[in-house]
Amino acid sequence: MKIEATIDALVAEINKSSIQPMRLAVLLKSLNGFFAPIATGANRAMGELGVSGRATGNVLGSTDASASQEESTELQTQQIRQTVEDGAEGIAITPFGEGNEAALEEAIANGIPVVTLDTDVMSSKLPIHVGILSKSAGETAGNTLLELLPEGPGTVLIHGWADPSWGDGVSRTQGARGVFEEAGYDVVVHQSIYDDEARDVEVMRAEIEDADPPVVGLIGMFADSYRCVLAADAAGAPDLPIVAFDFAPQTADYMRQRRIEATHVQRQYYEGYLGPYIVYGIKSIGLDATRKILAPQLVEGNQFDLGVDVVRWNKVDAYNDFLDEIGAEQ
């Protein structure tokens, strides 16, 4: 409700300003899976801005689920440079981090405001980033699982991220880790093998079986969190409490069976919806005025904190109904 109120305030202030036609581009890592609700929100915002005569442009992203990270990064870098060449006056983007930071820096150097969604980049020149506070979100998820754990000693297995090339993944994982260590549990951080589910599950199975003290719970930090269920089953430990992240169909199915106790959803629809409006707001009413309106959710100067929805196993269908209402099915 607070996010909706902030969006309404931004739209109202934009509507008070004179119409300044603007060419926008929304560039997403993908139009499928986790990113589909972002595309839905962005398309809706672009449509509203278009009807009012304020903006033209497209929502672009890969539809090739088989593309490698390197191929997808290169495609998006090309899209950034082509968008600039075609005369874009503003960009909202879910970037691939360091992989296309140079191209974004070039766009900013040309006076084009760039708003990042979901994944931030290191540049301090970006006016606003829309997403979750990764460490805080990890702590929230950690506390959800903590309520379900037996008294220690015990080990918690985190299906997370340790590779420093993805800072947000590391921060989210470390946020959860800190919760368990402070509570006196041992922690094993499993580096997600995103592109090989069978290998990912097999490695986790071995980690569960080898843990000393024994594993007492599992937590997944990303959209492939449901693999924790597969690993627990493979290790002959189907009763371990499991908490997840995001709202993949497999996660929802396991929640209905109460194999996953809760998940944490990133409000992607609002991420996509905010992107075009923030970019247009920077042009029409200025960056300072835009930041002032976003202030209720703005932290550290340029981070719009979307927060996460904590969805318990017995609320999965009610949450699905909510997503249907806003047209953000996942």
Secondary structure, DSSP 8 states (H G I E B T S, - for coil): -HHHHHHHHHHHHHHHS----EEEEEEEEESSGGGHHHHHHHHHHHHHHHHTTSEEEEEEEE--TT--HHHHHHHHHHHHHHHHHTT-SEEEE---GGGGHHHHHHHHHTT--EEEESS--S-TT-SEEEE--HHHHHHHHHHHHHTT--SSS-EEEEEE---TT-HHHHHHHHHHHHHHHHTT-EEEEEE--TT-HHHHHHHHHHHHHH-SS-EEEEEE-STTTTHHHHHHHHTT-TTS-EE--S--HHHHHHHHTTSS-EEEE--HHHHHHHHHHHHHHHHHT-HHHHHHHHGGGEETTTEEE---EEEEGGGHHHHHHHHHHTT---
